[in-house]
């Protein structure tokens, strides 16, 4: 049974035979199926957020040098930086996050994220999909699930990566490739930035493009009918989305970062972090449902202190500006912002003055979208080595994000072979993070 179909599958007809043996009629069977569908609708949570900005810092940023400093630990654990107070009473951030500390009363900081994957690829899979890696199946990213469940809005792609899809696990996994992200293709911080393929080719007007598209659709439908090829169907979807973008002035304008006033661009910072976060806000405001952006490289095995001094200030400025900007526009309550990474760093500084991979505990940050403001959840203990309280898994985090969007993470989607697979298995909605639960 294909997604969206109301016809019973082969398995469904076998079930018909089984219930007939119990004395139930075909009408009883369809009544039961309808009741099951209604029950699933009843368990679908009411959406509290209309969109997500996922800020992913690849490589594994150190929680000790960002959101979870340990000022009272021995020097080999606490590192070179001081801790500073935040707008959350009694809580501190690393000194490099001075601007973020001033908007901490709008954040939920989770200091007890934990999983068992200290290898980059596997940690990335966990954090983008909310599922443990499997040799049998590639799971879809959060953005692709949102694209599958809700589709496009205002002629904009439902899922966009800034500037590009950062890794294979940010893609559609076992879902159709039509749910893959749209990538900008360039850093919006670049001078003369333009989104690739956002305009018609030279010499091609709208009328000629329409004729070409009609002919292409006819050819593709022939192959779809004969081969049922996902790639052909996906290309049709991409062509349609591209045409929607090209033909809609409002959709194209969403990518025009130069339309922002200089004062606001300066507030975000004239950096990759600033431009990417400002672009994310523009896309969410225009109707994109899920934006993933990446910034920097955080795999600091050597000389962590100078690398933190180099990268964190631009992030700090941009992130604080993003939260303030969303809040002032009345968008923060309906937009869920998440800062994540693949894992944390070792509690103790190594002999190369860096920190190595550490998945036992690390920090993520949430804001808006119905999560509490001014909350620090969980603890990593005195040396940032283990969850001391409030342990939270990637499954829990992803399930909670989906809950805020109105997606039941226990829903089953169809993998190849019509195999039903739960979106996230084993996750819990962490209601202690949420405003109205």
C-alpha positions as CSV (number, residue, x, y, z in Angstrom):
1,X,0.0,0.0,0.0
2,X,1.5,3.3,-1.0
3,X,1.6,6.3,1.2
4,X,-1.7,8.2,1.1
5,X,-3.7,5.3,-0.4
6,X,-6.9,4.3,1.3
7,X,-6.9,0.9,-0.4
8,X,-6.0,-2.2,1.6
9,X,-2.6,-3.8,0.9
10,X,-2.1,-7.5,0.1
11,X,-1.5,-7.9,3.9
12,X,-4.8,-6.1,4.4
13,X,-6.7,-8.6,2.2
14,X,-5.1,-11.5,4.0
15,X,-6.4,-9.8,7.2
16,X,-9.8,-9.7,5.5
17,X,-9.7,-13.5,5.1
18,X,-8.6,-13.9,8.8
19,X,-11.5,-11.8,10.1
20,X,-14.0,-13.5,7.9
21,X,-13.0,-16.7,9.6
22,X,-14.0,-15.1,12.8
23,X,-17.5,-14.3,11.5
24,X,-16.8,-10.7,10.6
25,X,-18.0,-9.3,7.3
26,X,-16.1,-7.1,4.9
27,X,-18.0,-4.1,6.1
28,X,-16.8,-4.9,9.7
29,X,-13.2,-5.0,8.4
30,X,-13.4,-1.6,6.8
31,X,-15.1,-0.2,9.9
32,X,-12.1,-1.5,11.9
33,X,-9.6,0.0,9.5
34,X,-11.4,3.3,9.7
35,X,-11.4,3.2,13.5
36,X,-7.7,2.5,13.5
37,X,-7.1,5.5,11.2
38,X,-9.3,7.7,13.5
39,X,-7.3,6.5,16.5
40,X,-4.1,7.4,14.8
41,X,-5.4,10.9,14.0
42,X,-6.4,11.3,17.6
43,X,-2.8,10.5,18.7
44,X,-1.3,13.1,16.4
45,X,-0.2,16.0,18.5
46,X,-1.4,19.5,17.9
47,X,1.3,21.6,16.3
48,X,2.9,24.2,18.4
49,X,5.6,25.2,15.9
50,X,5.3,26.0,12.2
51,X,8.9,25.6,11.3
52,X,12.4,24.5,12.5
53,X,15.8,26.1,12.1
54,X,18.4,23.4,12.8
55,X,21.8,24.9,13.4
56,X,24.3,22.0,13.2
57,X,27.9,22.5,14.2
58,X,29.8,19.6,12.6
59,X,32.7,17.8,14.2
60,X,31.4,17.8,17.8
61,X,31.7,21.1,19.7
62,X,33.0,21.0,23.2
63,X,30.2,21.5,25.8
64,X,32.9,22.7,28.3
65,X,33.9,25.6,26.0
66,X,30.4,26.6,25.2
67,X,27.2,25.9,27.1
68,X,28.4,23.8,30.1
69,X,31.6,25.3,31.6
70,X,33.2,23.8,34.7
71,X,34.8,26.7,36.5
72,X,35.4,24.8,39.7
73,X,37.0,21.7,38.1
74,X,40.8,21.2,38.0
75,X,42.5,23.1,35.1
76,X,43.0,20.0,33.0
77,X,39.2,19.6,32.9
78,X,38.0,23.2,32.8
79,X,40.4,24.4,30.1
80,X,41.6,27.9,29.5
81,X,38.3,29.9,29.5
82,X,36.4,31.6,32.3
83,X,32.7,31.2,32.9
84,X,30.4,34.1,32.8
85,X,26.9,34.6,34.3
86,X,23.8,34.4,32.0
87,X,20.2,35.7,32.1
88,X,19.3,32.4,33.8
89,X,19.8,32.9,37.5
90,X,22.8,30.9,38.8
91,X,23.8,29.5,35.4
92,X,27.0,30.2,33.4
93,X,28.2,29.9,29.8
94,X,31.8,30.0,28.5
95,X,33.1,33.6,28.2
96,X,33.1,33.4,24.4
97,X,29.3,33.3,24.4
98,X,28.8,36.7,26.0
99,X,26.0,37.8,23.6
100,X,24.2,34.4,23.9
101,X,24.4,34.7,27.7
102,X,22.4,37.9,27.4
103,X,19.5,36.1,25.7
104,X,19.7,32.9,27.7
105,X,16.4,33.7,29.3
106,X,14.8,32.8,25.9
107,X,16.6,29.4,25.7
108,X,16.3,25.9,26.9
109,X,19.8,24.4,27.4
110,X,20.0,20.6,27.6
111,X,23.3,19.6,29.3
112,X,22.5,15.9,29.4
113,X,22.3,14.6,25.8
114,X,23.8,11.2,25.6
115,X,24.3,8.4,23.1
116,X,26.8,5.6,22.5
117,X,28.3,6.6,19.1
118,X,31.7,8.4,19.3
119,X,32.5,8.0,15.6
120,X,31.6,11.0,13.4
121,X,29.4,9.2,10.8
122,X,27.4,7.3,13.4
123,X,27.0,10.4,15.6
124,X,25.8,12.4,12.7
125,X,23.2,9.7,11.8
126,X,21.9,9.8,15.4
127,X,21.5,13.5,15.5
128,X,19.9,14.0,12.1
129,X,17.5,11.1,12.2
130,X,16.9,10.4,15.8
131,X,17.6,6.7,15.1
132,X,20.6,4.4,15.7
133,X,22.5,3.4,12.5
134,X,21.3,0.2,10.9
135,X,23.1,-1.9,8.3
136,X,19.7,-2.7,6.8
137,X,18.1,0.7,6.4
138,X,19.1,4.3,6.0
139,X,16.7,6.4,8.1
140,X,15.3,9.8,6.8
141,X,16.5,13.0,8.3
142,X,14.1,15.2,10.4
143,X,13.8,17.6,7.5
144,X,12.9,14.9,5.0
145,X,10.2,13.6,7.4
146,X,8.7,17.1,7.7
147,X,8.8,17.4,3.9
148,X,7.0,14.0,3.5
149,X,4.4,14.8,6.1
150,X,3.5,18.4,5.2
151,X,4.8,19.2,1.7
152,X,5.6,22.7,0.4
153,X,4.1,26.0,1.5
154,X,4.0,29.3,-0.5
155,X,5.8,27.8,-3.5
156,X,9.0,27.2,-1.4
157,X,10.7,23.9,-0.9
158,X,9.6,22.4,2.5
159,X,13.2,21.5,3.4
160,X,16.2,23.6,2.6
161,X,19.9,23.2,3.5
162,X,22.2,26.3,3.9
163,X,24.5,26.3,2.0
164,X,24.4,22.6,1.0
165,X,23.3,19.2,2.2
166,X,26.0,18.7,4.9
167,X,26.1,14.9,4.9
168,X,24.2,11.9,3.6
169,X,22.1,11.6,6.7
170,X,20.6,15.0,6.1
171,X,18.8,13.4,3.2
172,X,15.6,11.3,2.7
173,X,17.0,7.9,3.6
174,X,14.5,5.2,2.8
175,X,11.9,7.7,1.7
176,X,11.6,8.8,-2.0
177,X,14.4,11.1,-3.1
178,X,11.7,13.7,-3.9
179,X,11.9,14.5,-0.1
180,X,15.5,15.4,-0.3
181,X,16.5,19.0,0.7
182,X,16.9,21.9,-1.7
183,X,20.4,23.3,-1.3
184,X,21.4,26.9,-2.0
185,X,24.6,25.8,-3.6
186,X,26.6,28.8,-2.3
187,X,27.3,30.6,1.0
188,X,25.0,33.6,1.4
189,X,28.0,35.4,2.9
190,X,29.7,35.4,-0.5
191,X,29.8,38.7,-2.4
192,X,27.3,38.5,-5.3
193,X,25.6,35.5,-3.7
194,X,22.9,33.9,-5.9
195,X,21.0,30.7,-5.4
196,X,21.9,28.2,-8.2
197,X,19.2,27.4,-10.8
198,X,16.8,30.0,-9.5
199,X,16.4,31.7,-12.9
200,X,15.5,30.5,-16.4
201,X,18.4,29.9,-18.8
202,X,19.4,32.6,-21.2
203,X,17.0,32.8,-24.1
204,X,14.3,30.8,-22.4
205,X,11.1,32.6,-21.6
206,X,8.3,31.4,-19.4
207,X,6.1,30.2,-22.3
208,X,9.0,28.2,-23.8
209,X,9.8,26.7,-20.4
210,X,6.2,25.6,-19.9
211,X,6.2,23.8,-23.3
212,X,9.5,22.1,-22.4
213,X,8.1,21.1,-19.0
214,X,4.9,19.7,-20.5
215,X,6.9,17.5,-23.0
216,X,9.2,16.3,-20.2
217,X,6.2,15.4,-18.0
218,X,4.8,13.3,-20.8
219,X,8.0,11.4,-21.3
220,X,8.5,10.9,-17.6
221,X,5.0,9.6,-17.1
222,X,5.6,7.0,-19.7
223,X,8.7,5.7,-17.8
224,X,7.0,5.9,-14.5
225,X,4.2,3.8,-15.8
226,X,6.6,1.2,-17.1
227,X,9.4,1.2,-14.5
228,X,7.8,2.8,-11.4
229,X,11.2,4.4,-10.9
230,X,11.7,6.6,-7.9
231,X,14.4,8.6,-9.6
232,X,12.0,9.6,-12.4
233,X,9.2,10.6,-10.0
234,X,11.7,12.5,-7.9
235,X,13.0,14.4,-10.9
236,X,9.4,15.3,-11.7
237,X,9.0,16.7,-8.2
238,X,12.2,18.7,-8.4
239,X,11.3,20.1,-11.8
240,X,7.9,21.2,-10.4
241,X,9.5,22.8,-7.3
242,X,12.0,24.6,-9.5
243,X,9.2,25.9,-11.8
244,X,7.3,27.0,-8.7
245,X,10.3,28.9,-7.5
246,X,11.1,30.5,-10.8
247,X,7.5,31.5,-11.5
248,X,6.9,33.0,-8.1
249,X,8.4,36.4,-7.4
250,X,7.6,36.1,-3.7
251,X,9.3,32.7,-3.5
252,X,12.4,34.0,-5.3
253,X,12.5,37.1,-3.0
254,X,12.9,34.8,0.1
255,X,16.5,34.1,-1.1
256,X,17.3,37.8,-1.6
257,X,19.4,38.4,1.5
258,X,20.5,41.8,0.1
259,X,16.9,43.0,0.8
260,X,17.8,43.1,4.5
261,X,18.8,46.5,5.9
262,X,22.5,47.0,6.6
263,X,21.8,47.6,10.3
264,X,20.3,44.1,10.7
265,X,23.0,42.5,8.6
266,X,25.6,44.1,10.9
267,X,23.7,42.9,13.9
268,X,23.9,39.3,12.7
269,X,27.5,39.8,11.6
270,X,29.2,39.9,8.2
271,X,30.3,36.3,8.5
272,X,29.2,32.9,7.3
273,X,27.4,32.3,10.6
274,X,25.6,35.6,10.4
275,X,24.6,35.3,6.7
276,X,23.4,31.7,7.1
277,X,21.3,32.4,10.2
278,X,19.8,35.5,8.6
279,X,19.0,33.5,5.5
280,X,17.4,30.8,7.6
281,X,15.1,33.4,9.2
282,X,14.1,34.8,5.8
283,X,13.2,31.3,4.6
284,X,11.2,30.4,7.6
285,X,9.4,33.7,7.5
286,X,8.5,33.1,3.8
287,X,7.1,29.6,4.4
288,X,9.9,27.0,4.4
289,X,9.1,24.4,7.0
290,X,12.6,23.1,7.9
291,X,16.0,24.8,7.4
292,X,19.2,23.0,8.3
293,X,22.4,25.2,8.3
294,X,25.9,24.4,9.2
295,X,28.7,26.5,10.4
296,X,32.4,25.9,11.1
297,X,34.3,22.7,12.0
298,X,34.5,21.6,15.6
299,X,36.6,18.5,15.7
300,X,39.2,20.1,18.0
301,X,41.7,17.3,18.8
302,X,44.5,19.9,19.0
303,X,44.8,23.4,20.3
304,X,41.2,23.8,21.2
305,X,41.5,27.2,22.8
306,X,42.6,29.2,19.8
307,X,40.1,27.4,17.6
308,X,37.3,28.3,20.0
309,X,38.4,31.9,20.1
310,X,38.4,31.9,16.3
311,X,35.0,30.3,15.7
312,X,32.7,30.9,18.6
313,X,32.4,34.8,18.5
314,X,30.8,34.8,15.0
315,X,28.4,32.0,16.1
316,X,27.7,33.9,19.3
317,X,26.8,37.1,17.6
318,X,24.7,35.5,14.9
319,X,22.8,33.2,17.2
320,X,21.9,35.9,19.7
321,X,20.8,38.2,16.8
322,X,18.7,35.4,15.3
323,X,16.8,34.8,18.6
324,X,16.3,38.5,19.1
325,X,15.1,39.0,15.5
326,X,12.6,36.1,15.7
327,X,11.4,37.3,19.0
328,X,10.9,40.9,17.8
329,X,9.0,39.7,14.7
330,X,6.7,37.6,16.7
331,X,8.1,34.4,15.1
332,X,9.9,32.8,18.0
333,X,6.9,31.2,19.6
334,X,6.1,29.4,16.3
335,X,9.6,28.6,15.2
336,X,11.7,26.0,16.9
337,X,15.4,26.7,16.9
338,X,17.8,23.9,17.7
339,X,21.6,24.0,18.0
340,X,23.1,20.5,17.9
341,X,26.3,18.6,17.0
342,X,27.2,14.9,16.7
343,X,28.7,14.4,20.2
344,X,30.8,16.3,22.8
345,X,34.4,16.3,23.7
346,X,36.4,14.5,26.4
347,X,36.3,15.8,29.9
348,X,40.0,16.1,30.2
349,X,42.3,18.1,27.9
350,X,44.6,15.8,26.0
351,X,48.4,16.2,25.6
352,X,47.9,18.1,22.3
353,X,45.9,20.8,24.2
354,X,42.7,19.5,22.6
355,X,39.7,17.3,23.4
356,X,38.8,14.0,21.7
357,X,35.4,12.5,20.9
358,X,33.0,12.0,23.8
359,X,29.4,10.8,23.3
360,X,28.5,10.0,26.9
361,X,27.3,13.5,27.5
362,X,27.0,16.8,25.6
363,X,24.9,19.9,25.2
364,X,22.2,21.0,22.8
365,X,20.2,24.2,22.8
366,X,16.5,24.8,22.0
367,X,14.5,28.0,21.7
368,X,11.0,29.0,20.6
369,X,8.4,26.6,19.2
370,X,6.7,26.0,22.6
371,X,9.8,25.0,24.6
372,X,10.3,26.7,28.0
373,X,12.3,29.9,28.2
374,X,15.2,30.3,30.7
375,X,15.6,26.6,31.5
376,X,18.7,24.5,32.0
377,X,17.8,20.8,31.8
378,X,20.0,18.1,33.2
379,X,23.6,18.1,34.5
380,X,26.8,16.6,33.2
381,X,28.4,16.3,36.7
382,X,31.4,18.2,38.1
383,X,33.8,17.3,35.2
384,X,31.3,17.1,32.3
385,X,31.7,13.4,31.9
386,X,28.4,11.6,32.5
387,X,24.7,12.6,32.7
388,X,24.2,13.2,36.4
389,X,20.5,14.0,36.0
390,X,18.0,14.3,33.3
391,X,19.6,12.1,30.7
392,X,18.1,12.6,27.2
393,X,18.7,10.6,24.1
394,X,18.6,11.6,20.4
395,X,15.4,9.6,20.1
396,X,13.9,11.7,22.9
397,X,15.1,14.9,21.3
398,X,13.8,14.1,17.8
399,X,10.5,12.8,19.1
400,X,10.0,16.0,21.1
401,X,10.8,18.1,18.0
402,X,8.3,16.2,15.9
403,X,5.7,16.5,18.7
404,X,6.0,20.3,18.5
405,X,5.5,20.2,14.8
406,X,2.4,18.0,15.1
407,X,4.0,14.8,14.0
408,X,3.5,11.5,15.9
409,X,7.0,9.9,15.9
410,X,5.3,6.5,16.4
411,X,3.7,6.8,13.0
412,X,4.9,4.2,10.5
413,X,6.2,5.2,7.1
414,X,6.7,2.8,4.2
415,X,10.3,1.7,3.5
416,X,11.2,-0.2,0.3
417,X,9.2,-3.4,-0.1
418,X,6.2,-1.7,1.6
419,X,7.7,-2.4,4.9
420,X,6.2,-0.1,7.6
421,X,8.9,1.6,9.7
422,X,8.3,3.7,12.8
423,X,9.6,7.3,12.3
424,X,11.5,7.2,15.6
425,X,11.6,4.1,17.7
426,X,11.9,4.3,21.5
427,X,11.8,8.1,21.9
428,X,9.7,9.9,24.5
429,X,8.2,13.4,24.3
430,X,10.2,15.2,27.1
431,X,7.4,17.2,28.4
432,X,9.5,18.8,31.1
433,X,11.1,20.9,28.3
434,X,7.7,22.2,27.0
435,X,5.7,25.2,28.0
436,X,2.2,23.8,28.0
437,X,2.6,20.2,29.0
